[in-house]
Each structure stands twice: as C-alpha cells, then as structure tokens.
Amino acid sequence: MLMCKTCFKAGSARSGVFACLMFVFCSSFLRFHNVAGFSFSVRMTQDLQTLKENYKAKNKTCFILGASGETGKVLLKELLQSQLFSRITLIGRRKLTFEDEAYTNVVQEVVDFEKLDDFASAFEGHDVGFCCLGTTKAKAGEEGFIRVDHDYVLKSAELAKAGGCSHFNLESSKGAEKTSNFLYLKVKGQVEADIEALDFVRYSIFRPAMLLVDRKESRPTEWMARKFLSPLSHLFPTAITIPINFVARAMINNAVIDVDNKVEILENKAIYNLGQLWENETK
Ligand SMILES: NC(=O)c1ccc[n+]([C@@H]2O[C@H](COP(=O)([O-])OP(=O)(O)OC[C@H]3O[C@@H](n4cnc5c(N)ncnc54)[C@H](OP(=O)(O)O)[C@@H]3O)[C@@H](O)[C@H]2O)c1
C-alpha cells in the first residue's frame, strides 16, 4: 500500500513535470508560430503597400458592374479610399446618388443591359473591370437569373475586352461548376468558363461563400441562413461564410499583385486571407 502511494506520488510528480514541460513547449511553439505569422503578415502588408504605390503610379482606370449591390458598394468605397485608380466608372442600369464628397469624381454610365451593344462606348478605355453583378432566382425567376448572371455578365466582359480591358475580375460563387445539377452553381460555372474563353490578359475569378452583410433588400432565406451560420462562422471563419468587406479588399489586394497565371481562381479561404491583409494594414 505504502509502495503504491509512493508510486502514485512519484507518478503524479512525474505527470506534473511532464504537464509543465508540455505547457512550456506548446506555448513557445504557439508563440513562435503566432509571432512568425504576425511578422509574415506585417512583411506581406509592407510589400502590399509598395505594390499599391507602384500600381497607383501606373494611372490605371477601372469600371465596376453592380456598384449599387452589396459587394459593389463596399468595393467602390474601398477603391476610392485606396486611390489606386485614376478614374473609376460605374456601369449600371440606373444612376446612383452619393452624398459623400469622396464620390465626386466617380463617372457613371447608365446602360440598358438588354441592348448592351448600343452602349459599347461605356466599356471603352478601362484597364481593369470588376463584376459584382447578379440577381437571384427568387427575384428574377429562372430565366431572369440566367439572363443577368450569365448573359449580361458575359456580354459586358466581351465589350470590356473589345474596349481594351486587360484584367477582368469576376465575383462568382463557392461551388461554381458548369456541370452542376444546381442551377445557381451551373450558371456561375458556365459564365466563368465562357469568360475564360475571351482570353483576357488576366482573369481573376473570386468564389466567395455566403456573404456576411446586413443586406438592405429583404431576402428571408439568406437572412435565416446567416443567423443560423453566424456562430459557426466564428469557429470556422472560411468554411461557409465570408465578411463582405474581405471580398472587396481581396479583389483590390489581388489586383496589385503580379501573378504568372493568366487565369486564377480564388476560393473562399484565399479570398479571406487576402482580405485579411488589409485588416492588418489598418491596425
Ligand atoms: N449573396 C451571397 O451570399 C453570395 C455569395 C457568393 C457569391 N455571390 C455572388 O456575388 C455577386 C454579388 O452579390 P451581391 O449580394 O453583392 O449582389 P447584390 O447586392 O444582389 O447586387 C447585385 C447587383 O446587380 C445588379 N443587378 C441585378 N439585377 C439586375 C438587372 N436585371 N439588370 C441590371 N443590373 C442588375 C444590381 O443593380 P440594382 O441595384 O439596380 O438592382 C446590383 O448592382 C453575385 O453575382 C452573387 O451571385 C453572392
């Protein structure tokens, strides 16, 4: 019995020492990795700032399709703040009004998407295009959804290419796949592929998951899903959701980075990581 107690005491002392050692090891490991991660992101942020300065000096121009929408709105705001482009043109079906002075020099082209060929000039003279256009089946019906998310987007891309655009950015969706059985994902995948065939000098496809945004328009299903998924998004921030400003920031950060690939697909996690770099920049 005495022996057992001694053994137990010796055992628990050994376990205690082992636990302490493990604790010290784990915390130094985590600390090293956090510090390494932090300094990596600081270095990336510094590199990014240099890239942005260089990009600015090129005096590029851009257009945004869908600037009245949730992503487009944030993208426009962030683009104005970054001053990356010497001119920003909004191409949309209606004129937007802005109260903030920062929007004074934004150019607006109002077009009829059913007769886009008649508005080819609106697409001329932009180096970069950002497309955040889209609707839903619930809002526009099946045909209407295909018309907007495929036909309008593709025609706009064609006119942009003809008008001299060299870098086209498409906000697509997580799971986009032209062979999908789901209409939404199929249409997104199809338009991705059709634009690729236009052979832009650079084509960036963004595939965000569910956008975390307080949407003005009422979309009950999306609202319910967001409420339900919100706690999960804290635990797994890139699994099924993404904050909307991360998408806009990722589009901007990505534009200034030189890449070797003509076509790049940024999945949700890549978008999140790129969008987050901006977060560090502003801290
Ligand atoms: N919601 C999500 O969780 C989610 C997730 C992944 C990907 N996406 C995709 O990301 C893109 C942007 O999404 P979002 O939620 O930011 O968009 P949004 O808020 O619904 O805005 C859509 C934009 O498209 C324009 N638009 C819609 N129907 C149109 C029509 N018939 N003719 C001309 N313009 C039209 C709207 O203009 P008006 O203001 O004039 O209507 C608006 O500027 C979409 O392609 C969407 O499918 C969304």
The ligand as an SDF file (V2000), in Angstrom:
LIG
                    3D

 48 52  0  0  0  0  0  0  0  0999 V2000
  -25.2220   36.7550  -51.5120 N   0  0  0  0  0  0  0  0  0  0  0  0
  -24.2940   35.8690  -51.2860 C   0  0  0  0  0  0  0  0  0  0  0  0
  -24.1620   35.3370  -50.1680 O   0  0  0  0  0  0  0  0  0  0  0  0
  -23.3220   35.4920  -52.3920 C   0  0  0  0  0  0  0  0  0  0  0  0
  -22.3740   34.5100  -52.1570 C   0  0  0  0  0  0  0  0  0  0  0  0
  -21.4530   34.1960  -53.1490 C   0  0  0  0  0  0  0  0  0  0  0  0
  -21.4900   34.8600  -54.3590 C   0  0  0  0  0  0  0  0  0  0  0  0
  -22.4350   35.8060  -54.6020 N   0  0  0  0  0  0  0  0  0  0  0  0
  -22.4480   36.4750  -55.9140 C   0  0  0  0  0  0  0  0  0  0  0  0
  -21.7350   37.6920  -55.7880 O   0  0  0  0  0  0  0  0  0  0  0  0
  -22.2810   38.6630  -56.6840 C   0  0  0  0  0  0  0  0  0  0  0  0
  -22.6040   39.9350  -55.9100 C   0  0  0  0  0  0  0  0  0  0  0  0
  -23.5100   39.6150  -54.8900 O   0  0  0  0  0  0  0  0  0  0  0  0
  -24.1860   40.7670  -54.0010 P   0  0  0  0  0  0  0  0  0  0  0  0
  -25.0120   40.0620  -52.9920 O   0  0  0  0  0  0  0  0  0  0  0  0
  -23.1510   41.7450  -53.5960 O   0  0  0  0  0  0  0  0  0  0  0  0
  -25.1310   41.4370  -55.1090 O   0  0  0  0  0  0  0  0  0  0  0  0
  -26.4530   42.3160  -54.8920 P   0  0  0  0  0  0  0  0  0  0  0  0
  -26.3920   43.0740  -53.6430 O   0  0  0  0  0  0  0  0  0  0  0  0
  -27.6420   41.4580  -55.1410 O   0  0  0  0  0  0  0  0  0  0  0  0
  -26.2980   43.3500  -56.1060 O   0  0  0  0  0  0  0  0  0  0  0  0
  -26.4280   42.9250  -57.4290 C   0  0  0  0  0  0  0  0  0  0  0  0
  -26.0680   43.9950  -58.4220 C   0  0  0  0  0  0  0  0  0  0  0  0
  -26.5010   43.5380  -59.7190 O   0  0  0  0  0  0  0  0  0  0  0  0
  -27.3820   44.4890  -60.2890 C   0  0  0  0  0  0  0  0  0  0  0  0
  -28.4930   43.8370  -60.9880 N   0  0  0  0  0  0  0  0  0  0  0  0
  -29.3320   42.8860  -60.5180 C   0  0  0  0  0  0  0  0  0  0  0  0
  -30.2760   42.6000  -61.4410 N   0  0  0  0  0  0  0  0  0  0  0  0
  -30.0110   43.3810  -62.4990 C   0  0  0  0  0  0  0  0  0  0  0  0
  -30.6520   43.5530  -63.7740 C   0  0  0  0  0  0  0  0  0  0  0  0
  -31.7300   42.8540  -64.1340 N   0  0  0  0  0  0  0  0  0  0  0  0
  -30.1230   44.4470  -64.6360 N   0  0  0  0  0  0  0  0  0  0  0  0
  -29.0270   45.1620  -64.2870 C   0  0  0  0  0  0  0  0  0  0  0  0
  -28.3960   45.0670  -63.1110 N   0  0  0  0  0  0  0  0  0  0  0  0
  -28.8900   44.1830  -62.2250 C   0  0  0  0  0  0  0  0  0  0  0  0
  -27.9560   45.2860  -59.1220 C   0  0  0  0  0  0  0  0  0  0  0  0
  -28.3800   46.5430  -59.6130 O   0  0  0  0  0  0  0  0  0  0  0  0
  -29.6630   47.2890  -58.9680 P   0  0  0  0  0  0  0  0  0  0  0  0
  -29.1680   47.8780  -57.6730 O   0  0  0  0  0  0  0  0  0  0  0  0
  -30.0140   48.3040  -59.9830 O   0  0  0  0  0  0  0  0  0  0  0  0
  -30.7120   46.2410  -58.7390 O   0  0  0  0  0  0  0  0  0  0  0  0
  -26.7630   45.3460  -58.1810 C   0  0  0  0  0  0  0  0  0  0  0  0
  -25.8880   46.3770  -58.5510 O   0  0  0  0  0  0  0  0  0  0  0  0
  -23.4790   38.0000  -57.3380 C   0  0  0  0  0  0  0  0  0  0  0  0
  -23.1030   37.5210  -58.5860 O   0  0  0  0  0  0  0  0  0  0  0  0
  -23.8190   36.8550  -56.4130 C   0  0  0  0  0  0  0  0  0  0  0  0
  -24.4280   35.7790  -57.0950 O   0  0  0  0  0  0  0  0  0  0  0  0
  -23.3270   36.1440  -53.6320 C   0  0  0  0  0  0  0  0  0  0  0  0
  1  2  1  0
  2  3  2  0
  2  4  1  0
  4  5  1  0
  4 48  2  0
  5  6  2  0
  6  7  1  0
  7  8  2  0
  8  9  1  0
  8 48  1  0
  9 10  1  0
  9 46  1  0
 10 11  1  0
 11 12  1  0
 11 44  1  0
 12 13  1  0
 13 14  1  0
 14 15  2  0
 14 16  1  0
 14 17  1  0
 17 18  1  0
 18 19  2  0
 18 20  1  0
 18 21  1  0
 21 22  1  0
 22 23  1  0
 23 24  1  0
 23 42  1  0
 24 25  1  0
 25 26  1  0
 25 36  1  0
 26 27  1  0
 26 35  1  0
 27 28  2  0
 28 29  1  0
 29 30  1  0
 29 35  2  0
 30 31  1  0
 30 32  2  0
 32 33  1  0
 33 34  2  0
 34 35  1  0
 36 37  1  0
 36 42  1  0
 37 38  1  0
 38 39  2  0
 38 40  1  0
 38 41  1  0
 42 43  1  0
 44 45  1  0
 44 46  1  0
 46 47  1  0
M  CHG  2   8   1  16  -1
M  END
$$$$
